[in-house]
Amino acid sequence: RMSSRAKKLRDHDINPCLAETDATTKCMDDNNYNKDMCTDYFLKYKNCRKFWHGIMMQRKRNGVKPEMPSAEERKKILESMG
């Protein structure tokens, strides 16, 4: 059974970097947990977290709720950026 924290991390509306998380985990599994083989995946994950954290802080400053945009909203944000 998954803990509520684990469930939250698997929720697209809560975790904007689910795809990056899964890709990193798969890379680690496929490469016998050799981090050096998965540097690109870790970097993409880190950039994703940094990007959405910035959006979240901006929304917090502006009093926008929820602070983390839903999966649908995030898609629109990314599309508007090209």
Solvent accessible surface area in square Angstrom, and as a share of the most:
residue,aa,sasa,rsa
1,R,275,1.00
2,M,96,0.43
3,S,68,0.44
4,S,86,0.55
5,R,167,0.61
6,A,33,0.25
7,K,105,0.45
8,K,114,0.48
9,L,76,0.38
10,R,112,0.41
11,D,55,0.28
12,H,111,0.49
13,D,72,0.37
14,I,79,0.40
15,N,8,0.04
16,P,20,0.13
17,C,0,0.00
18,L,8,0.04
19,A,72,0.56
20,E,49,0.22
21,T,45,0.26
22,D,57,0.29
23,A,36,0.28
24,T,15,0.09
25,T,72,0.42
26,K,129,0.55
27,C,10,0.06
28,M,25,0.11
29,D,74,0.38
30,D,93,0.48
31,N,44,0.23
32,N,137,0.70
33,Y,139,0.53
34,N,66,0.34
35,K,128,0.54
36,D,119,0.62
37,M,119,0.53
38,C,0,0.00
39,T,83,0.48
40,D,95,0.49
41,Y,85,0.32
42,F,68,0.28
43,L,95,0.47
44,K,126,0.53
45,Y,76,0.29
46,K,126,0.53
47,N,75,0.38
48,C,16,0.09
49,R,104,0.38
50,K,133,0.57
51,F,66,0.27
52,W,11,0.04
53,H,100,0.45
54,G,37,0.36
55,I,40,0.20
56,M,57,0.26
57,M,66,0.29
58,Q,85,0.38
59,R,28,0.10
60,K,111,0.47
61,R,166,0.60
62,N,96,0.49
63,G,59,0.56
64,V,58,0.33
65,K,156,0.66
66,P,81,0.51
67,E,44,0.20
68,M,30,0.13
69,P,0,0.00
70,S,37,0.24
71,A,36,0.28
72,E,100,0.45
73,E,69,0.31
74,R,15,0.06
75,K,115,0.49
76,K,124,0.52
77,I,44,0.22
78,L,90,0.45
79,E,113,0.51
80,S,96,0.62
81,M,122,0.54
82,G,104,1.00
